[in-house]
């Protein structure tokens, strides 16, 4: 069995504890306006041809987003950094796209990673069949779980899907006792209004538990804009600017009133 991966990030320190290797799997059922990995949305490999110039000579450069890897190749990549991973209490993280979109491959990869002694984490949008989640939970040590908006109508507008299944799956993960980090993207003008933030705060107070380790506030950035141009994908974020540092610190203080640890960034 092989999985389609569009990026591999070694020595990652923002996708879980310690030094990690993060594998980004292609395919995502959401189409978030602010997605910074638009090349991960399609479940198929994508080729991009760009004309580059060196002096007076022009040539075509071809780039492919998405290559197939076996579970064995995943383990081989991890083994190269094993000493750094283990000494730092790190591990492996599967991100995307939405990693559960390739649930069969993900399950086999998680099993092999656990058998080889690696701490496992999944960075997820939460939009997947709960029956799939039940098979994944036993082999996952940490969930990095995104909640983008609590208003269902606005969630559909900004992501293309309802948040009902996402919130239900979040509750299931918390009830499983697995360590969880809640990630909330902060998108000015879209989900940082007082009404949504008050709902988020009340929501968090209602489900406070020991295995909800912290909240990570992820400020919107424009790093991914160049990818939209490269892959000829339209973007709806042209006029939206990243939140200021002052704004992020105010939001951090606001959500810390829940009694849950809050961090700015991954």
N, C-alpha and C positions, 0 to 999 in steps of 0.2 A: 504494500500500500504506500502511495506517495501523496504528499500534500503540496499545494501550490503556495509558495512563499515569495513575497516581493521585496523583503529586506531582512537582513540579519544584523543586529547591533550587538557587538561584543563589548565587554567592559562597561555595561550599562549600570548606572547607580540610581536611576529614577523609576524603575519598574519593579520595585520590591526591595527587600533588605539585601545588603552586601553587594558584591560584584556579581553581575548576572549576564547571561546571553539572552537577548530578546529576539524571538522569531515572529515576524509579521506575516500573518496568513491572509491571503486574498479572499475577497467576498464579504459583503456586508449588506444586511437587509435595510439599513438606515441610509439616508442621504442627508446628513446634517449640513446645514448651510456653512458651518465653520470648519468642517473636516480638514485636518492638516495632512491627511494621507489619502487624497482622492484617488490615487492609483491603486488603492486597496479595496475600492468599492466593487469593481467588476470581479466576478468569479473566474474570469478567463485571463490568460496572459495577454499583455498589451505591448505592441511595438510602437516606438516613436522614432521617426526619422527627422534629424535636424541637419541643416546645412551649416557647416562651420568653415571658417576661413583662416588660413595661415599664410600671411603675406598676400600674394596674388592667387594662391591656390585654394580652390573650394573643394570640400569633400563632404560626403554624407556620413553622418554618425548615427548608427542605429542603437537604440537602447530598449531593452525588454524589461517590463515590470511583471515579474512572475516567473519563477523557475520551480520545477518539481524536485522535491527532496524525499528520500525514504526516511523512515524512522532511524535506521542504522546510520544514515548520514548526519542526522540531528545529533545522535550520540557521539559520533566522531568529532563534530565541531565542539561539543561540550568538553570532551576529553582533552582537547588542546589547552583549555583554560581551567582545567579541574583544580589545580593546586591553588589558583587565585580565588576561584569560586568557593571552595571549601574553607580556606583560611579566613575568608571574609564573612562566612555564614551566608553566602549568596545562593544562587541557583539559576533556574531557567524560567523565563516568562514567555507566554504565548499571547501575542497581541494581534492587531489587525489594522484595517478590516475588523471583522468579528470572528475570532478564532473558533467559536462553536458552529460557525457556518460550515466548517469542515470537521464535523463532530467525530466521524469515524477515525480519521487520521489523528485528530487531537487526542482522542482516548488512548490510542495505541502509543502515541508519543509520550503521554503522561505516564502510562504504565511503565514504559521502558526507562524513563527518567527516574522514577521512584525506585525501580529495581537497581539502578546504578547509583543510588544514594543522593540524588539531587532534590533540593527544595523546589517545589513547583508553584507557579503563580499563573493566573489567567487574568488578562485585562479585557473586560467585556462590557458591551453595551447593555447586556441583560435581556436582549430580545431573542429568545429561542424557546423551543419546546421544553417544558419542565421535565418531561420524561428523559430527555437527553441529559439534563442537568443532574438527574439522579445517578446516572452512570459515571459522570465526570467527578462529582463531589469526593468520592473516596480517594481519588488520586491527586487531589489538588490541596495544597497547603494554605494558599492565600488567594483571595479574590480581590482584584482591583475593579470596583464596580462603578460605572458611570450612571449618574442621574442628572438629566439635562434640563428638565422642566417638570413641575408638578401639575400644571394646567394641561389637561389632555388635549384640548383644542389647539393650544399653542405648540404642544409637543408634536402633534401631527403636522402642523404648518412648518415647523423648523426642521423636523427629522424625517417626515414621511410616514411615521407609524405612531400608533397609540402608545401611551406609557403604562397602560393597565397590566400587560404581561410583564413588563420590566419591573414594576413595583412588586408584583406577586413573586417573581423569581428572586428579588432582593430579600424579601421576607423568608423565602425558603432557605436561602444561603445562610442568613443569620440564625435561623432555627437549627441548622445543621451543626452549629458550633464552630464552623471554620473561620479562621481569621479573615477579616474583611476590612478593606480600606475603601471608603466612599470617595469617589472623585466627582467634583462638580465643576464643569467648565463655567467660567464667568464671561459672558458675552454681552458687552454693553448694548443696552437698548432691546435686547431679546429676552434675557432671563435674569437680569439683575435689578428688576423693579421691586419696590418695597413689598408689593402684594405677594409675589412669588417667593421672595426671601423670607417673609413671615411664615408662609406655608412650609418652606423647607425647614425652618427652625422648629416649628411645631411638630412636623413629621419626625425629625431627629429626636426630639424629647420623648416622643411616643414609643420609639423603638431602641432606646439606649440599652446597650448590653455589653458584656465584657469582651466579646469577640469582634465588636466594631472598634477597631484599634485607633482610627483617626479619620479625619476628613481632609482631603487634599483639594484646595481651591486652585484651579488651573486657569490662569488669565489667558484670554484670547491673544494670539499673536499672528503675525502676517507671514511667518516663515514659509507656509505652504502655498502662498499665492503664486510663486514661480512654477509650482507643479501644475497648477490649473492651466497656465499658459502652455506648458510643455505638452500636456496631454489633451489640449484643446477641449477642456472642460469648463463650462460657464460657471462663474462664481457670483454669489449674491452679497458678498461681503466687502465690496469695493470701498464704500464710504465709512465703514465701521472701524474705529480705532481701538487699539488695546487699552484696557483700563489702567489708570495711573497707579503707582505704588501706594499712594495715600488711600485710594479707593480700596485696594486689596487689603491693606492693613485694617481698615475700618470694617470690612466684611469679615475678616478673621476674628476681630474682637466681638463682633455681633454674634457669630456662630459659636464662639467659645462659651457663650452664656448657656449653651446646652450641657456643658460639663464634659464634652467630648474634645479630645485634642484636635486642633486645627493647624494645618500647615499650608503655606502658600507654595505651590509647585508640586511636582510629582513625589 
